[in-house]
Amino acid sequence: MAAEAAGGKYRSTVSKSKDPSGLLISVIRTLSTSDDVEDRESEKGRLEEAYEKCDRDLDELIVQHYTELTTAIRTYQSITERITNSRNKIKQVKENLLSCKMLLHCKRDELRKLWIEGIEHKHVLNLLDEIENIKQVPQKLEQCMASKHYLSATDMLVSAVESLEGPLLQVEGLSDLRLELHSKKMNLHLVLIDELHRHLYIRSTSRVVQRNKEKGRVSSLIKDASPVPLIDVTNLPTPRKFLDTSQFSTPGSSSAREMNLQDIKEDLESDPEENSTLFMGILIKGLAKLKKIPETVKAIKERLEQELQQIVKRSTTQVADSGYQRGENLTVENQPRLLLELLELLFDKFNAVATAHSVVLGYLQDTVVAPLTQQDDVKLYDMADVWVKIQDVLQVRSFYRYGAVLMWNNRSEK
């Protein structure tokens, strides 16, 4: 009982102080303040009894929780071993990193040399691939030109010339190819300008002739023909009033070009000339990439009157041939009707030409606004210039004599 009381006393003291050192200080104070040896022996006995009681309690707890204690000890040992192994591995990794750092520092110049050589080899491989592609440009260019895919041909040629005059300038083995492609580039814009004029004046007017044939205008005129008095050309309006643009504007002609030049793409699988409006846009875009817009505008202005005169000649020949096939003689009675037929044909053709010019002019304006030509001083023409030239070509008094003589010569040759 005394041991239990002593143990309870010391346990209560420990629980109150929450610190084992407090109990030790209390025991030392008690022993030092004791009056005689008996009190100290009594205190010592209580301490021994409390110790024995705690030892027995500990043994009982160990017996009761032996399995848990064993598991905890083993787990602790395992964790300790893992921590120790991890520390050893980390130490080894640090040592290896230091060793690698020292080795890399020693091999730094050699590694840098190898890195530079790798970059150089990669650049050389890219140049070799580029050279191989450029060698195939003439053949591909010929194929594109034959199929009239001019935008692809222009892109290919411009890119090849830029490479030959840039990164590959020092390659002596490409000098002949460089001269060949440069010459093709200098002449490509002439081909594009000729194609543009063909669509402006021939392709556009050919559709007019086709429409007239489908409508059967000529046949209807023959069926309804009646003696027509001579036309007094002195009473006809002046050429400028006679060709007022408002009289011949086609409905919807202002919206003939619905696509912006930047949005034009070339379809390599279809006929490039199937859509004349799109094809003219492709030609203008190619000329812009060649930076030949000023030359294009100059050529259009210089050839405008000549092309219009050729339309008059072709139309005169067509009307003369049509009259000859109908068995009509170039008599005074037939001349007014033939002249009327010729004028109607010319009006339709000139109106188609003007519409085509409006489309081309819209594309040209896009090249000035868009960063394609990089030339801000390009002076374009306008539709007034086109109509003025049309009116100059279509002079009624001289035109009547010119048309009559040409038709007579055409009949005489046959």
C-alpha positions in Angstrom: 0.0 0.0 0.0 2.8 2.3 0.9 4.4 1.7 -2.5 1.2 2.4 -4.3 0.7 5.6 -2.3 4.3 6.7 -3.0 3.9 5.9 -6.7 0.6 7.7 -6.8 2.2 10.7 -5.1 5.0 10.9 -7.5 2.7 10.3 -10.5 0.5 13.1 -9.4 3.5 15.3 -9.0 4.7 14.5 -12.5 1.2 15.0 -14.0 0.9 18.4 -12.3 4.3 19.6 -13.3 4.2 18.1 -16.8 8.0 18.0 -16.5 10.0 15.0 -15.0 12.8 17.4 -14.0 10.4 19.1 -11.6 10.0 15.9 -9.7 13.7 15.5 -9.4 14.1 19.0 -8.1 11.3 18.4 -5.5 13.0 15.2 -4.3 16.4 17.0 -4.0 14.7 19.8 -2.1 13.0 17.3 0.3 16.2 15.4 0.9 18.2 18.6 1.5 15.7 20.1 4.0 15.3 16.9 6.0 16.1 17.2 9.7 17.7 13.8 10.1 18.8 10.6 8.3 15.6 8.8 9.1 13.6 11.3 7.0 16.0 10.9 4.1 15.9 7.2 4.3 12.1 7.3 4.4 12.1 9.5 1.3 14.6 7.1 -0.4 12.4 4.2 0.4 9.4 5.9 -1.1 11.4 6.6 -4.3 12.5 3.0 -4.6 9.0 1.7 -4.1 7.7 4.1 -6.7 10.4 3.0 -9.1 9.5 -0.6 -8.6 5.9 0.1 -9.1 6.6 2.0 -12.3 8.8 -0.9 -13.5 6.1 -3.4 -12.9 3.5 -1.2 -14.6 5.9 -0.9 -17.6 6.4 -4.7 -17.7 2.6 -5.2 -17.7 2.1 -2.7 -20.5 4.8 -4.3 -22.5 3.2 -7.7 -22.1 -0.2 -6.3 -23.0 1.0 -4.4 -26.1 3.9 -6.6 -27.1 2.6 -7.1 -30.7 2.0 -3.4 -31.3 5.3 -2.5 -29.6 7.2 -5.0 -31.7 5.6 -3.7 -34.9 6.4 -0.2 -34.0 10.0 -1.0 -33.3 10.4 -2.9 -36.5 8.7 0.0 -38.5 10.9 2.5 -36.8 14.0 0.4 -37.7 12.8 0.1 -41.3 12.2 3.8 -41.5 15.5 4.5 -40.0 17.2 2.2 -42.5 15.4 3.9 -45.4 16.4 7.3 -44.2 20.0 6.2 -43.8 20.0 4.7 -47.3 18.4 7.8 -48.8 21.0 9.9 -47.1 23.8 7.7 -48.5 22.2 7.9 -52.0 21.9 11.6 -51.8 25.4 11.9 -50.7 26.5 9.7 -53.6 24.4 11.8 -56.1 26.0 15.0 -54.8 29.4 13.4 -55.2 28.5 12.3 -58.8 27.2 15.7 -59.6 30.4 17.4 -58.4 32.4 14.9 -60.4 30.3 15.6 -63.5 30.6 19.3 -63.0 34.4 19.0 -62.8 34.5 16.8 -65.9 32.2 19.1 -67.8 34.3 22.1 -66.8 37.4 20.3 -68.0 35.6 19.4 -71.3 33.8 22.7 -71.8 35.8 23.9 -74.8 35.5 20.5 -76.5 31.7 20.4 -75.9 31.3 23.9 -77.2 33.2 22.9 -80.3 31.1 19.9 -80.9 27.9 21.9 -80.3 29.0 24.5 -82.9 29.9 21.7 -85.4 26.5 20.2 -84.8 24.8 23.5 -85.7 27.1 23.9 -88.8 26.2 20.4 -90.0 22.5 21.1 -89.5 22.8 24.3 -91.5 24.7 22.5 -94.3 22.0 19.8 -94.4 19.4 22.5 -94.8 21.4 24.1 -97.5 21.8 20.8 -99.4 18.0 20.2 -99.1 17.4 23.7 -100.4 19.8 23.2 -103.3 18.1 20.0 -104.2 14.8 21.7 -104.2 16.1 24.6 -106.3 17.5 22.3 -108.9 14.0 21.0 -109.5 12.5 24.5 -109.9 13.0 24.8 -113.7 11.1 21.6 -114.3 8.3 22.5 -111.9 8.2 26.0 -113.3 7.8 24.7 -116.8 4.9 22.5 -115.6 3.2 25.4 -113.8 3.6 27.6 -116.8 2.2 25.0 -119.2 -0.9 24.5 -117.0 -1.1 28.3 -116.5 -0.9 28.1 -112.7 1.0 31.4 -112.7 0.7 32.2 -109.0 2.4 29.0 -108.0 5.1 29.6 -110.6 5.6 33.1 -109.3 5.9 32.0 -105.7 8.3 29.2 -106.6 10.5 31.5 -108.8 10.6 34.4 -106.4 11.5 32.1 -103.5 14.2 30.3 -105.5 15.8 33.6 -106.7 15.8 35.0 -103.2 17.6 31.9 -102.0 20.1 31.9 -104.8 20.9 35.6 -104.2 20.9 35.2 -100.5 22.2 32.1 -98.5 23.3 30.3 -101.7 25.1 33.3 -103.3 28.6 31.9 -102.6 27.8 28.5 -104.1 29.7 28.6 -107.4 28.0 25.5 -108.8 24.7 27.3 -108.9 25.8 30.2 -111.0 24.2 28.9 -114.2 21.0 28.1 -112.5 21.0 31.5 -110.8 21.3 33.2 -114.2 18.6 31.0 -115.7 16.1 31.6 -113.0 16.9 35.3 -112.8 16.3 35.6 -116.5 13.0 33.7 -116.2 12.0 36.1 -113.4 12.8 39.1 -115.5 10.6 37.8 -118.3 7.8 36.2 -116.3 6.0 39.5 -115.9 5.8 39.9 -119.6 3.9 36.6 -119.9 1.6 37.6 -117.1 0.9 41.0 -118.7 0.1 39.3 -122.1 -2.2 36.9 -120.3 -3.9 39.8 -118.5 -4.5 41.6 -121.8 -5.8 38.4 -123.4 -8.5 38.2 -120.7 -9.2 41.9 -120.8 -9.8 42.1 -124.5 -10.2 38.7 -126.0 -11.6 36.4 -123.4 -14.1 39.0 -122.2 -15.3 39.8 -125.8 -15.4 36.1 -126.8 -18.1 35.6 -124.2 -20.1 38.4 -125.8 -19.9 36.8 -129.2 -21.0 33.5 -127.6 -24.0 35.1 -125.9 -25.0 36.8 -129.2 -24.9 33.5 -131.0 -27.0 31.9 -128.3 -29.6 34.6 -128.4 -29.8 34.3 -132.2 -29.5 38.0 -132.6 -28.1 37.7 -136.1 -30.7 35.3 -137.2 -33.5 37.4 -135.8 -32.2 40.4 -137.6 -32.2 38.5 -140.9 -35.8 37.3 -140.4 -37.1 40.7 -139.5 -35.0 42.5 -142.0 -36.7 45.1 -144.1 -35.3 47.8 -146.4 -33.7 50.4 -144.1 -32.9 53.9 -145.3 -29.4 55.2 -145.2 -28.2 56.5 -141.9 -27.3 60.2 -141.8 -24.2 60.2 -139.7 -24.3 63.9 -139.4 -27.3 63.7 -137.1 -25.7 61.1 -134.8 -24.8 62.2 -131.3 -21.2 63.1 -130.5 -18.9 60.2 -129.6 -18.7 61.2 -126.0 -22.5 61.4 -125.5 -22.9 58.3 -127.6 -20.8 56.2 -125.2 -22.1 57.5 -121.9 -21.1 54.9 -119.3 -24.5 55.0 -117.7 -26.1 53.8 -120.9 -24.0 50.6 -121.0 -23.4 49.8 -117.4 -24.2 46.2 -116.7 -26.4 45.5 -113.6 -24.1 44.2 -110.9 -20.9 45.2 -112.7 -19.8 47.2 -109.6 -19.8 44.0 -107.6 -18.1 41.9 -110.3 -15.1 41.5 -108.0 -16.3 40.0 -104.7 -12.9 38.7 -103.5 -10.1 40.7 -102.0 -6.7 40.2 -103.6 -5.2 39.0 -100.3 -7.8 36.2 -100.1 -7.2 34.8 -103.6 -5.9 31.3 -103.7 -4.9 29.2 -106.6 -6.5 25.7 -107.0 -3.9 23.5 -108.7 -6.6 20.8 -109.4 -8.9 23.0 -111.5 -8.7 24.9 -114.7 -7.2 28.3 -113.8 -9.0 30.1 -116.6 -12.4 28.7 -115.8 -13.2 31.9 -113.7 -11.8 34.8 -115.6 -12.3 37.3 -112.7 -10.3 35.0 -110.4 -7.7 34.4 -113.0 -7.1 38.1 -113.5 -6.7 38.5 -109.8 -4.1 35.7 -109.8 -2.2 37.5 -112.5 -2.3 40.8 -110.6 -1.2 39.1 -107.4 1.7 37.4 -109.3 2.7 40.7 -110.8 2.6 42.3 -107.4 4.9 39.6 -106.0 7.3 40.3 -108.9 7.0 44.0 -108.0 6.0 44.8 -111.6 2.8 46.7 -110.9 4.2 50.0 -112.3 5.2 48.2 -115.5 1.8 46.6 -115.6 -0.1 49.8 -115.3 2.2 51.4 -118.0 1.6 48.5 -120.4 -2.2 48.7 -119.9 -2.2 52.4 -120.6 0.0 52.1 -123.7 -1.8 49.1 -125.2 -5.3 50.2 -124.4 -6.0 52.1 -127.7 -4.3 49.5 -129.8 -6.3 46.6 -128.2 -9.5 48.5 -128.7 -8.7 49.0 -132.4 -8.0 45.3 -132.7 -11.5 44.7 -131.2 -12.9 46.9 -133.9 -11.0 45.1 -136.6 -12.1 41.7 -135.4 -15.7 42.8 -135.0 -15.7 44.2 -138.5 -14.4 41.0 -139.9 -17.0 39.0 -137.9 -19.8 41.1 -139.2 -18.5 40.9 -142.7 -18.1 37.2 -142.6 -21.6 36.9 -141.1 -23.0 39.0 -144.0 -21.1 37.0 -146.6 -22.4 33.7 -145.1 -25.9 35.1 -145.4 -25.3 35.9 -149.1 -25.6 39.6 -148.7 -23.8 42.0 -151.0 -22.2 45.1 -149.8 -24.8 47.3 -151.4 -26.1 50.7 -150.3 -29.2 49.0 -149.0 -27.3 46.5 -146.8 -24.6 48.9 -145.4 -26.8 50.5 -142.7 -28.0 47.2 -141.4 -24.5 45.8 -141.3 -23.2 49.0 -139.6 -26.0 48.7 -137.0 -25.1 45.1 -136.3 -21.4 46.1 -136.0 -22.2 48.9 -133.6 -24.3 46.7 -131.4 -21.6 44.1 -131.3 -19.0 46.7 -130.5 -21.1 48.3 -127.7 -21.4 44.9 -126.0 -17.7 44.1 -126.4 -16.6 47.5 -125.1 -19.0 47.2 -122.2 -17.5 43.8 -121.4 -14.0 45.3 -121.7 -14.9 48.1 -119.3 -16.3 45.6 -116.8 -13.1 43.6 -117.0 -11.1 46.8 -116.5 -13.1 47.7 -113.4 -12.2 44.3 -111.9 -8.5 44.7 -112.8 -8.5 48.2 -111.4 -9.9 47.0 -108.1 -7.2 44.4 -107.8 -4.6 47.0 -108.7 -5.9 49.3 -105.9 -5.6 46.4 -103.5 -1.9 46.0 -104.4 -1.3 49.7 -103.6 -3.1 49.4 -100.2 -1.8 46.0 -99.3 1.9 45.4 -98.5 2.6 43.5 -101.7 4.5 45.9 -104.0 6.1 48.0 -101.3 5.8 50.9 -103.8 3.7 53.8 -102.7 4.3 56.0 -105.8 2.3 53.8 -108.2 -0.1 55.9 -110.2 -3.0 53.9 -111.4 -5.5 54.7 -114.2 -9.2 54.9 -113.7 -12.4 54.0 -115.6 -12.6 57.5 -117.1 -9.4 56.8 -119.0 -10.9 53.6 -120.3 -14.1 55.2 -121.5 -12.2 58.1 -123.1 -10.1 55.7 -125.1 -13.2 53.8 -126.1 -14.8 57.0 -127.3 -11.7 58.0 -129.2 -11.6 54.7 -131.0 -15.3 54.7 -131.8 -15.4 57.9 -133.9 -18.7 57.6 -135.9 -17.9 59.5 -139.1 -14.4 58.0 -139.7 -15.6 54.6 -138.2 -18.3 54.3 -140.9 -15.8 54.7 -143.7 -13.3 52.5 -142.0 -15.8 49.7 -141.4 -17.2 49.8 -144.9 -13.7 49.7 -146.5 -12.6 46.9 -144.3 -15.7 44.8 -145.0 -15.3 45.4 -148.7 -11.6 44.3 -148.6 -12.7 41.3 -146.6 -15.2 40.4 -149.3 -12.7 41.0 -152.1 -10.2 38.7 -150.5 -12.7 35.9 -150.4 
